[in-house]
Amino acid sequence: MAKEETDNRRVVAVNRKARFNYEIGDTYEAGIALTGSEVKSLRTGKATIAESYADAHAGEIWLINANIPAYAQAGRFNHEPKRHRKLLLHKRQINKLIGAVEREGMTIVPLKLYFNERGRAKIEIALARGKKLHDKRETAKKRDWQRQKSRLMRVKG
């Protein structure tokens, strides 16, 4: 998973809460099964994945609670904004994700929704373990210290 990030990606939505609320483990890039009006709505840049998660059902991984608002020009052929969307992964990846969720009590969290260089809608998901309250406080302390340290270095040097 050590791919170089290129500027060819057009990011639609980022889950900023995920890195604060969860310890992020392995990350995967997955395709999403979307309808035409959903793709057009995503191209306008309107989507929210902050409160969404992925779950396994019948040997498939589904994105739940992701909000892609209705596309105004679609008329009566529009989509339901918070419907469950199928994630497209290899069978080996699906089995690994299902195993980690069932045996190890981990969660599948979406990190980023974007269009790749070929114009396909992709989602970056991660296996994550929830942080306790004291872990969140420690993360906030580290972030604040890094910010203060960079300010001090800027002033001195």
C-alpha positions in Angstrom: 0.0 0.0 0.0 3.0 2.3 -0.4 1.8 4.1 -3.5 2.9 7.6 -4.2 0.1 10.1 -4.0 -0.3 12.1 -7.2 -2.1 15.3 -7.8 -4.3 13.6 -10.4 -6.8 12.7 -7.7 -9.7 15.0 -7.2 -10.8 14.6 -3.6 -14.5 14.9 -3.0 -14.8 14.2 0.8 -12.4 13.6 3.6 -13.2 12.0 7.0 -11.2 14.2 9.3 -12.7 12.6 12.4 -11.4 9.2 11.6 -7.8 9.7 12.5 -8.8 11.3 15.8 -11.4 8.7 16.8 -9.6 5.6 15.5 -6.2 4.0 15.4 -5.8 3.5 11.6 -4.3 0.1 10.5 -4.2 -1.2 6.9 -5.7 1.0 4.2 -7.4 -0.2 1.0 -8.6 1.5 -2.2 -12.0 0.3 -3.2 -14.4 1.2 -6.0 -18.0 2.1 -5.3 -21.1 0.9 -7.2 -22.9 4.1 -8.0 -25.8 5.3 -10.1 -25.4 8.0 -12.7 -27.0 10.7 -10.6 -24.7 9.8 -7.7 -21.6 10.3 -9.9 -22.9 13.6 -11.2 -23.6 14.8 -7.6 -20.1 13.7 -6.6 -18.6 15.7 -9.5 -20.1 18.8 -8.0 -18.1 18.1 -4.8 -21.0 17.5 -2.5 -20.6 14.4 -0.3 -20.2 13.6 3.4 -18.5 10.5 4.8 -17.8 11.8 8.3 -20.4 9.6 10.0 -20.2 6.6 7.7 -18.7 3.1 8.1 -18.4 -0.1 6.1 -20.0 -3.4 7.1 -20.0 -6.9 5.8 -23.2 -8.6 4.6 -23.5 -11.8 2.7 -19.8 -11.9 1.7 -19.8 -8.3 0.4 -18.6 -5.0 1.9 -21.2 -2.2 2.0 -20.7 1.5 2.7 -23.4 2.6 5.2 -24.6 6.1 6.1 -22.5 8.0 3.4 -24.5 11.0 2.3 -24.4 11.8 -1.4 -27.1 14.5 -1.9 -29.6 14.3 -4.7 -28.6 15.7 -8.1 -31.0 18.6 -8.9 -31.1 17.9 -12.7 -31.8 14.2 -12.4 -35.6 14.7 -11.8 -37.5 11.6 -11.1 -34.5 9.3 -11.8 -32.7 10.6 -8.7 -31.1 8.4 -6.0 -31.7 8.0 -2.3 -29.0 10.1 -0.5 -28.1 7.7 2.3 -28.6 4.4 0.6 -26.2 1.5 1.2 -23.5 1.3 -1.5 -21.5 -1.8 -2.5 -17.7 -1.5 -2.3 -15.8 -3.2 -5.0 -12.8 -5.2 -3.6 -10.9 -8.3 -4.4 -12.2 -11.5 -2.7 -9.0 -11.9 -0.7 -9.3 -8.3 0.6 -13.0 -8.9 1.5 -12.1 -12.0 3.4 -9.3 -10.2 5.3 -11.6 -7.3 6.2 -14.4 -9.6 7.3 -12.0 -11.7 9.4 -10.6 -8.6 11.2 -14.0 -7.2 11.9 -15.4 -10.5 13.3 -12.4 -11.9 15.2 -10.5 -8.8 16.2 -13.3 -6.4 16.8 -12.0 -3.8 14.3 -14.1 -1.3 12.3 -13.9 -0.5 8.6 -13.8 3.3 8.3 -13.8 5.4 5.1 -11.0 8.0 5.0 -11.3 9.7 1.7 -13.7 9.8 -1.3 -12.1 10.8 -4.6 -11.9 10.5 -8.4 -8.7 8.7 -9.6 -6.7 9.7 -12.7 -9.1 7.7 -14.9 -12.1 9.5 -13.6 -13.4 6.6 -11.5 -15.0 7.2 -8.1 -12.8 5.5 -5.4 -12.9 5.4 -1.6 -10.0 4.8 0.7 -11.0 2.6 3.6 -9.1 1.5 6.6 -9.2 -1.2 9.3 -9.3 0.8 12.5 -9.6 0.2 16.2 -11.5 2.7 18.3 -9.5 5.0 20.7 -10.3 5.4 24.3 -10.8 8.9 25.8 -7.3 9.0 27.3 -5.8 8.1 23.9 -7.7 11.0 22.3 -6.4 13.4 24.9 -2.9 12.2 24.3 -3.3 12.8 20.6 -4.5 16.3 21.2 -1.6 17.0 23.5 0.9 15.8 20.9 -0.7 17.9 18.1 -0.7 21.0 20.3 3.0 20.4 21.3 4.0 20.0 17.6 2.2 23.2 16.8 3.9 25.1 19.6 7.3 23.7 18.7 7.0 24.8 15.1 6.0 28.3 16.2 9.1 28.5 18.5 11.4 27.2 15.8 10.0 29.8 13.4 10.5 32.6 15.9 14.1 31.6 16.8 15.4 30.5 13.5 
